[in-house]
Amino acid sequence: MPVSVHSVIAANLASTRLYNNVSRRRVGSSSVNCSVETKEVDRWAKLKNGNDSLEICRVLNGMWQTSGGWGKIDRNDAVEAMLRYADAGLSTFDMADHYGPAEDLYGIFINRVRRERPPEYLEKVKGLTKWVPPPVKMTSSYVRQNIDISRKRMDVASLDMLQFHWWDYANDGYLDALKHLTDLKEEGKIKTVALTNFDTARLEKILENGIPVVSNQVQHSIVDMRPQQRMAQLCELTGVKLITYGTVMGGLLSEKFLDANLTVPFAGPSLNTPSLQKYKRMVDAWGGWNLFQGLLRTMKSIATKHGVSIPTVAVRYVLDQPGVGGSMIGVRLGLAEHIQDANAIFSLVLDDEDVNSIQEATKKGKNLLQVIGDCGDEYRRI
């Protein structure tokens, strides 16, 4: 019998008053039987919905940085770097159709893996991509054509995961697109269907239409805790997991920006990448640079206590949040590496004192849900 998402959440969470806007639609039990399993010291997570499942590394290599604006990427150097990350156990790569040469680089990389690594190694490597179409009519042929482009660029018969984004909620063509993507999954051209930057209400609508998405990729950091206010409640109920990006805020959550003065030209590190500029706007919306410095000092104290870096603490904190299956760290392939810091995340355990310190520092800022809106609203509000 179908289960009412609204009634279950209301029964379980009415006393907390944290989640009050889930609609009264009914969700079939077949669309809410997702789960996540972790093993091997927290390194791996299995994202699952019904018969669909995908095991990923919980720290993902984000490839937005290959799209330009972070420095010139040399193809050979980039592929060699991808092999080093995978050899170190960081074997899940996240990309998109519009991230410059990202899908093409993955295609070259995966062929190197096929030739130079054993079959069991290949099984651990995962390539997650995104499709971000214009809000035009979503016909079966249009969807198929675009997915075939990604399959060809990545040189795979079946995409490990296709994460779908939609710009305009007033146009419900996203449901048509997702149904066609589900058909392609049934044909074996996609292994799992997922979302990126969908809000809570639309995630629920998609589930109640019987579309078996396994995850939703959203912006989530110590500063941006919006996913924990609505989205995580629905994820905990349905089993859909969150894959988070912006978790180190483009590098702002690091020692490099601790005690940095951005008001004096050339006096400190420059905001010279698209991600630094993007997340500096988030800092401004949250409470400003001075308040952010207080947070960085708290993070540095915790990092020093555990013998790790500020980014390592930042990612661990988000990975420990309800509903989170994995977190992204952007990789500047061939230009810079953070393999040691990334692997340190899996052995870091934040104690109650650490968590309380972080919460005391973050609560001094604004609630970004009230400032920006729900997950993904930053892309849809003028």
Residue pairs with C-beta under 8 A, 6 or more apart in sequence:
1 29
2 26
2 27
2 28
2 29
3 26
3 27
3 28
3 29
3 32
4 24
4 25
4 26
4 27
5 22
5 23
5 25
5 26
5 27
5 32
5 204
5 207
5 208
5 234
5 237
5 238
6 22
6 23
6 24
6 25
7 24
8 237
9 19
9 22
9 233
9 234
9 237
10 22
12 237
13 19
13 233
18 229
18 230
18 233
19 229
19 230
19 233
19 234
21 200
21 201
21 230
22 200
22 201
22 204
22 233
22 234
23 201
23 204
23 205
25 204
25 205
25 208
26 208
27 204
27 207
27 208
27 238
28 208
28 210
30 50
30 210
30 212
31 49
31 50
31 207
31 208
31 209
31 210
31 211
31 212
31 238
32 207
32 237
32 238
32 239
33 49
33 50
33 239
34 47
34 48
34 49
34 50
34 214
34 238
34 239
34 240
34 241
35 46
35 48
35 239
36 45
36 46
36 47
36 48
36 239
36 241
36 325
37 45
37 46
37 48
38 44
38 45
38 46
38 58
41 346
41 347
42 58
42 319
42 346
43 57
43 58
43 59
43 89
43 346
44 55
44 56
44 57
44 58
45 55
45 56
45 58
45 241
45 325
45 326
46 53
46 54
46 55
47 53
47 54
47 55
47 56
47 192
47 194
47 214
47 215
47 241
47 325
48 54
48 214
48 239
49 192
49 212
49 213
49 214
49 239
49 240
50 212
52 185
52 191
52 192
52 193
52 212
52 214
53 192
53 214
54 126
54 160
54 161
54 191
54 192
54 214
55 124
55 126
56 92
56 126
56 128
56 325
56 326
57 89
57 90
57 91
57 92
57 124
57 126
57 326
58 319
58 325
58 326
58 327
58 346
59 90
59 92
59 315
59 319
59 326
59 327
59 329
59 342
59 343
59 345
59 346
60 92
60 93
60 94
60 128
60 243
60 326
60 327
60 328
60 329
61 82
61 85
61 90
61 92
61 93
61 94
61 328
61 329
61 331
62 94
62 245
62 328
62 329
62 330
62 331
63 93
63 94
63 95
63 96
63 99
63 102
63 105
63 106
63 330
63 331
63 333
64 96
64 99
64 102
64 245
64 275
64 330
65 273
65 275
65 330
65 331
65 332
65 333
66 73
66 78
66 95
66 99
66 100
66 101
66 102
66 105
66 333
67 98
67 99
67 100
67 102
68 100
69 273
69 274
70 273
70 274
70 275
70 332
70 335
71 332
71 335
73 100
73 101
73 105
73 333
73 334
73 335
74 334
75 101
75 105
75 108
77 333
77 334
78 105
78 333
78 334
79 105
79 108
79 109
79 112
79 333
80 334
81 331
81 333
81 334
81 337
82 93
82 105
82 106
82 109
82 333
83 109
83 112
83 113
84 337
84 339
85 91
85 93
85 331
85 337
85 339
86 109
86 113
86 121
86 124
86 125
88 339
88 342
88 343
89 343
90 339
90 342
90 343
91 124
91 125
91 126
92 125
92 126
92 128
92 326
93 106
93 109
93 125
93 126
93 127
93 128
94 128
94 129
94 217
94 243
94 245
94 328
95 102
95 103
95 106
95 127
95 128
95 129
95 130
96 102
96 103
96 129
96 130
96 131
96 132
96 163
97 103
97 129
97 130
97 131
97 132
97 146
97 149
97 150
98 130
98 132
102 129
103 129
103 150
103 153
103 154
104 153
105 333
106 127
106 129
106 153
106 154
106 155
107 153
107 154
107 155
107 156
108 155
110 122
110 125
110 127
110 154
110 155
110 156
111 155
113 121
113 122
113 125
114 122
126 160
126 161
127 154
127 156
127 159
127 160
127 161
128 160
128 161
128 163
128 194
128 243
129 150
129 154
129 159
129 161
129 162
129 163
130 162
130 163
130 164
130 165
130 196
130 217
131 146
131 147
131 150
131 162
131 163
131 164
131 165
132 165
132 167
132 196
133 142
133 146
133 166
133 177
134 167
135 166
135 167
135 168
135 171
135 173
136 142
136 173
137 173
137 176
138 173
138 174
138 176
138 177
138 180
139 176
139 180
140 180
140 183
143 177
143 180
143 181
143 184
144 180
144 184
147 159
147 162
147 181
147 184
147 189
147 190
148 189
150 159
150 162
151 157
151 158
151 159
151 189
157 188
157 189
158 188
158 189
158 190
158 191
159 189
159 190
159 191
160 191
160 192
161 190
161 191
161 192
161 193
161 194
161 214
161 215
162 181
162 190
162 192
162 193
162 194
163 194
163 195
163 196
163 215
163 217
163 243
164 174
164 177
164 178
164 181
164 193
164 194
164 195
164 196
165 195
165 196
165 197
165 198
166 173
166 174
166 177
166 198
167 379
167 380
168 380
169 199
169 202
169 380
174 202
174 206
175 205
175 206
175 209
175 211
178 193
178 206
178 209
178 211
178 213
179 209
179 211
181 190
181 193
182 193
182 211
182 212
184 190
185 191
185 192
185 193
192 214
193 211
193 212
193 213
193 214
194 213
194 214
194 215
194 216
194 217
194 243
195 203
195 206
195 213
195 215
195 216
195 217
196 216
196 217
196 218
197 216
197 217
197 218
197 219
197 375
197 376
197 379
198 206
198 216
198 375
198 376
199 230
199 231
199 373
199 374
199 375
199 376
199 377
200 230
200 231
200 233
200 234
200 374
200 375
201 374
203 213
203 216
203 231
203 234
203 240
204 234
206 213
207 213
207 238
207 240
213 240
214 240
214 241
215 240
215 241
215 242
215 243
215 325
216 231
216 235
216 240
216 241
216 242
216 243
216 375
217 242
217 243
217 244
217 245
217 328
218 226
218 227
218 231
218 242
218 243
218 244
218 245
218 375
218 376
219 226
219 227
219 244
219 245
219 246
219 375
219 376
219 378
220 226
220 227
220 228
220 242
220 244
220 245
220 246
220 247
220 318
220 321
220 324
220 327
221 244
221 246
221 247
221 248
221 249
221 253
221 279
221 282
221 314
221 318
222 253
222 295
222 299
222 314
222 317
222 318
222 358
222 362
223 249
223 253
223 282
223 283
223 286
223 292
223 295
223 362
223 365
223 368
224 246
224 282
224 286
224 368
225 321
225 362
225 368
226 368
226 369
226 372
226 374
226 375
227 242
227 244
227 321
227 323
227 324
227 375
228 321
228 322
228 323
229 367
229 369
230 369
230 374
230 375
231 242
231 323
231 374
231 375
232 242
232 321
232 322
232 323
232 324
234 240
235 241
235 242
235 322
235 323
236 322
236 323
240 323
241 323
241 324
241 325
241 326
242 323
242 324
242 325
243 324
243 325
243 326
243 327
243 328
244 318
244 324
244 326
244 327
244 328
245 327
245 328
246 275
246 278
246 279
246 282
246 328
247 253
247 314
247 315
247 318
247 327
247 328
247 329
248 254
248 311
248 314
248 315
248 329
248 330
249 275
249 279
249 282
249 283
249 314
250 273
250 274
250 275
250 276
250 277
250 278
250 279
250 330
251 257
251 273
251 275
251 276
251 311
252 276
252 279
252 280
252 283
252 292
253 296
253 299
253 310
253 311
253 314
254 309
254 310
254 311
255 300
255 309
255 310
256 269
257 268
257 269
257 296
258 293
258 296
258 297
258 300
258 310
259 293
259 296
260 268
260 269
261 267
261 268
262 268
262 271
262 280
262 289
263 289
271 277
271 280
275 330
282 368
283 289
283 292
285 366
285 368
285 371
285 372
286 292
286 365
286 366
286 368
286 371
287 364
287 365
287 366
291 364
291 365
294 361
294 364
295 358
295 361
295 362
295 365
296 310
298 357
298 358
298 360
298 361
299 310
299 313
299 314
299 358
299 361
300 310
301 357
302 313
302 350
302 354
302 357
302 358
303 309
303 310
303 312
303 313
305 354
306 313
306 348
308 341
308 344
308 348
309 341
309 344
311 329
311 338
311 341
312 341
312 342
312 344
312 345
312 348
313 348
313 350
313 354
315 327
315 329
315 342
315 345
316 345
316 348
316 350
317 350
317 355
317 358
318 324
318 327
319 326
319 327
319 345
320 350
329 338
329 342
331 337
331 338
350 358
372 378
372 381
373 381
